[in-house]
């Protein structure tokens, strides 16, 4: 690796099938019938992360928006979620199950929030298969932290695992994973293996404006990196 390797990817990536050139695409207007879901990873000292994904009738998944901020109280988080809901018409917020009181607070404020499945290995397997099927894409410039974490989220090395040779199961290293947790939550709650049979393809051209059951989704209204303006 030192003398003959190409310095392109970290060794042992969880999602080694993810390619920036292949899976990060220019934003376009999603087709009618697209449903928008969100994933939430709670945080205060470490980042609070919210991701928005559009899922088409044909089963294509598009990450279209993200928020990645530290030092936010539950009151701040409720405001951010409401703003994203008004923009995208989010049907369900899939939240980390470690903060049930926060989930309850979102529901009290008129947002549909539920605890996501938190089996790490099962969620990683499903998200891996979703990417591999070429049904998962990220809108360019909309989710920069997500793209960064795909390049860092990795399995533990023998040094990370330590001397316990009897350990049979392993999870990814618990760092650079906040956006990855959100991705896993959404996929685990929405993706079913073997359901979609049509040939995978990336839609081209402009479709009709998406109308959710709440609001019209407006793509391209806000710059992707200026997240503080939403708080």
N, C-alpha and C positions, 0 to 999 in steps of 0.2 A: 504493500500500500504506500510506503514512503517513497520508494524509488520508481515504481512502475505504474502506480494508480492514477486515475483521473479524479481530480478534486471537484466532484460534482454533487455527490449525495453522501449523507451519513450512512454508515454501515448499520444494518439491523433496523431499518425504518419499519414502523408498523404498517404503514400504507405505501409500500414500495411500488404499488401499481399506479399511484397518483403521479401524473406528469403535468407540469405547468403548461407546456406547449400544447398538450392534448385536452386537458380538462378545464383550463381557464380560458373563457371565451368572451367576446365582446357582448355587452348587454343588448338585449332586444326585448320587444314587447311580447310577453308570454301569451299563449293562446287562450281563448275562452274556456272556462271550466277549470282553470288552474286554481288550486287551493293553497293557501299560505299557512304554514305552520312555523312555530318559533321554538327554539331551545334556549334554556337559561341555565347558566352555571353561576351559583351565588358567590359573592365575594365582597370584601370591604378592603382589607389590607392587600390581599391579592385581587386581581381584577374581577369585577362583575362582567359577565359576557352574555350577550343576547345575540342570537343568530336567527335570521329569517330565511325560510326556504320555500320556493314555489314548487309545487308538485302537479304536473300536468295530468290530464285524463289518461294519456298513454303511459304514464309511470316514469317520466323523466323528472329528475330532481335538480333544482337550480338554487344554489346559495346566492341570494340577491342583496343581502344587507347584514351588517353586524355592528354591534356596539361593544367596546372593550375599554372599560373605565374602572379606576380604583377610587376608594373613598366615598362610595355612594351609599346612602342610607336607604331603607326600604321605601321611604317617601320619595326619594329621588328615583328609585327603580320603578315605582308605580307610574310616575310621570313619563319616564322613558318608554315604558311598555305601552302606555296610552297613546303616545305620539306615534310609535311604530304601528300600533293597531289602526290608528286613523289613516295612516299612509298605505298600509298593505291589506287591511281587512283580515287580520290574523284569526283563524278559527280556534286554534288551541295553542297554549304555551306549555311545552313539555319541560318540566323543571327538575333540577336536582332534588332528590327526595330528602336531603339532609336538612332542609329548612322548611318543615311543614307550616310553620307560622307565616312565612313569607308567601307560600302558595295560597294560604287562606286569605291573606291581605289582598292579593291580586284578585281573587274571586269576589271579595267584598267590594272591590272597585269596578265591578262589571266586566272583568276579563275572565275568560275561560282558561283556568290553569290547573294542571294535574301533575302528580309526581310521575316522572319517567322511570322506566325500567333501568336498573343500575347494575346489571350483570356486565362487567367490563369486557370479559372475553367474548361473550355472546354478541354484545353490541359492536365490538371491533370486527368480529367475523362478518356480521351483516353489512357493516359499512364498507368493509373490504370488498365484499361481493358486489355491492352496489356500484362502487367505483370501477371494478373489473368488468362489469356488464356494460360499461360506457353509457350509463343512464344518469350519471352524476356529473354536474359541472358547476363551476364557480364563475360568477360575473366579474370580469376584470375590473380592478380598482374598487370594488365594493366590499371585499372581505380580505384586506391585507394581512391581518393577524392569522386568519385561517390558513392562508397560503404559507406564511412563515412557519406555522406549527407543523404543517405537513412535512417540512424539511428537517424537523427536530424530534418529532414524537417517535420514540424508538423502544425496542425491547431491551431488557437489561442484559449487560455483558456478564460473563462469569465473575468478574470482580464485583459487579453490583449485587449478584446473588449471594456471594459469601460462601462459607464452608458447608452449608447444609445441602449435602448431596441427595437427600431424600425428598427434596422439594420437587413435586411433579408438575405443579401448575404455576404459571407465571403471568403477571400482568405487565403492561408497559410501564416504563419509568414514570413516576408521578412528578413530572415537571414539563413545562411547555405544553400543557394539555387542556387549558381552559376552553379554547375554541373546539378542540377535539372532543371534549366531553359533550358540548352542545351538539356537535355533528352526530355523535353516537346516540344521544337521547332522541333526536328527531328520527334517525334511521330506524332505531329499535322499535319505535312506536308506529312507524308507517310502512316500512318496507317488508314485503313478503317474498321469499325466494320462490321462483318458478311461476309466479302469477302472471307476469308480463311476457308474452310470447312474441311480440312483434320485433322486427329487426331494429336494433338500436341505431339511431342517427341523430345528428345535431340539426334541429330546425334552422332554416335560413330565411332571410327576408323578414319583413315586418308583418306581424299578425295584427289582429284587431285588439283594441284596448281591452285589458282584462277587467271584468267587473265581478267583484266578489259579492258575497251576500251581505256585505256591510258597506264597503267603500270601493271606489275605483282605485286600482293600484297605479301609482305614477312612478315610472322608472326614469332615473336620470335627473331627479329634481334637486338632490342634494349632493355635494361633494363627499366622496367616500371617507376621507380621512378626518374631516372636521367634525368629530363626534361630539365635542363639547357643546355644540350649538343645540343638541337635542336634549341636553340635561337641564 
